[in-house]
Amino acid sequence: MRSDFPQPHIQDHLTSYFWRGDVIRSRRVSDVVLSGTVDVPELPARLLADWSREISLRMTLDAGDVEVMPLARARARWPDYSHCVQAVSDWTNSLGLPEALASTDVALMACRGARYHHDGEQYGGAAFCNLFLSEDKGQDVHFPALGLRIPLKRGTVLIFDTCQPHGVIQRGSHAFDANDFPADDNGTQVFLTWEIPIEVAHVARALNVAFDVAPSTAMTVNEAQVQRNGERVGVCPASGRWRRADASGQPLDAGAK
């Protein structure tokens, strides 16, 4: 039996329950995605070659996977690294988010497409800021619940709610299909990502997030999760549609991972 929810409409309520210290707080899930393009100089050939070796020899990066890459080694081969970080910082400042990256850790990531998912169980207290470093490979980041697609190219930068379903799919496609990302194809995206605390006042304001919207429910749940109209939900990895979740947060009847 299918367990798809009807997709979002004006009456829907998406609520994130997230840990703050040893207490679970509640908040609304933002439907705001901030995007732009910043200046990222062409990446050095030796850096690209090192990434290619890392992905092919040391990682198991299947279609749809998102994995961590070694940042320290990359910085040693990347003279414009500081320029890229400063470009993102300048962009966030221009949005009224001063020093948004100053106290946050940065990670280097790689994906070969990305199955639809939300990150609310692990990062419900954060927004993601992503800077994409790869050339245009005909891929989009897709927010299906918002009807929003953003073409990925070198310098694409995004800030979005970690609880908002998203994936990386082929341009022109309307679903994630592993066959669109064959192992011998140069379809890997590499990007920098920052976890920005969503409780910071100017971040919450920019994303239009309200807090403590369901305090009584927050007192009864014992793990981070996303609820839709009062029911725990996951995301179908192929379509990006909300689905009822089991106790672990996995979408029911979602098919292959």
C-alpha positions, -999 to 999 in steps of 0.1 A, spaced: 0 0 0 14 34 -9 21 58 19 27 90 0 13 121 15 -5 147 -6 22 173 -12 25 206 6 -4 231 5 -11 262 25 -26 243 55 4 220 59 25 224 90 61 211 89 78 211 123 114 202 132 121 188 166 158 192 173 182 189 202 195 220 219 218 208 246 198 181 264 164 196 255 143 191 223 130 224 208 104 228 181 105 251 151 88 256 117 106 242 87 116 271 64 105 272 27 131 299 19 162 290 -2 188 317 -6 209 312 -37 235 331 -58 267 328 -77 301 339 -64 335 341 -80 354 308 -78 386 308 -99 392 278 -121 405 250 -99 441 238 -103 446 207 -125 466 189 -97 437 195 -72 412 181 -97 435 151 -103 438 145 -66 401 145 -61 396 121 -90 421 97 -75 405 100 -40 370 93 -54 381 64 -77 406 47 -54 398 55 -18 360 61 -17 330 40 -25 308 68 -40 278 51 -55 251 70 -74 231 90 -50 258 90 -22 271 121 -4 305 116 12 332 136 30 365 144 12 398 152 29 399 190 32 434 195 47 451 178 17 429 198 -7 439 231 9 476 223 3 469 220 -34 444 249 -36 460 284 -35 426 301 -40 409 283 -11 408 314 11 395 335 -18 366 310 -22 357 312 15 359 350 15 336 351 -15 310 331 4 315 353 34 310 384 14 278 370 -1 263 361 33 272 396 45 254 411 16 222 391 26 223 406 61 240 376 77 272 391 92 298 367 102 276 337 94 306 315 87 329 328 114 322 303 141 312 273 119 332 244 107 336 237 70 337 203 53 346 192 18 320 169 3 315 149 -29 283 134 -44 274 115 -76 239 129 -77 221 128 -44 190 108 -35 162 129 -21 165 133 17 162 157 45 188 161 73 165 170 101 174 139 123 210 150 125 211 187 117 177 200 127 193 229 145 212 241 115 209 256 80 234 244 53 255 268 33 269 250 2 294 263 -23 296 241 -54 331 239 -70 325 217 -101 319 229 -136 283 227 -150 276 190 -156 239 194 -164 227 188 -129 204 207 -106 198 207 -69 160 202 -66 137 211 -37 106 191 -48 83 204 -21 90 240 -31 90 234 -69 125 249 -70 155 238 -91 189 255 -91 214 247 -118 248 237 -104 280 252 -117 312 265 -103 304 292 -78 268 283 -71 261 290 -35 230 281 -14 216 285 21 187 263 30 169 246 59 184 212 65 149 198 70 137 208 36 138 178 12 164 181 -15 184 161 -40 208 164 -69 193 152 -102 199 155 -139 187 187 -155 154 180 -172 146 150 -149 119 150 -123 132 122 -101 164 107 -89 176 78 -111 208 61 -104 212 52 -141 217 90 -147 250 88 -128 271 58 -142 304 50 -125 324 58 -156 308 92 -161 323 124 -149 292 134 -130 306 140 -95 300 173 -77 324 186 -51 314 213 -27 322 230 5 295 230 32 290 249 65 265 241 92 251 275 103 231 275 136 196 283 127 188 299 161 211 328 154 187 357 151 196 370 117 197 335 102 163 327 116 149 360 103 164 355 68 148 320 66 116 330 83 118 304 110 97 306 141 107 287 173 89 268 200 58 264 179 48 230 195 62 231 230 39 204 244 48 179 216 85 187 220 82 175 256 69 141 244 94 132 216 127 117 225 147 121 193 151 146 166 126 143 137 104 162 112 67 160 115 41 170 89 7 178 103 16 160 135 30 128 120 66 119 116 78 119 80 106 108 58 114 114 21 110 90 -8 146 89 -21 135 86 -58 107 112 -60 114 135 -30 78 132 -18 70 132 19 61 98 32 51 85 66 81 73 85 87 43 107 101 46 142 136 53 129 125 80 106 129 60 74 101 65 48 77 36 46 75 17 12 102 40 -2 119 13 -23 156 10 -29 179 34 -10 
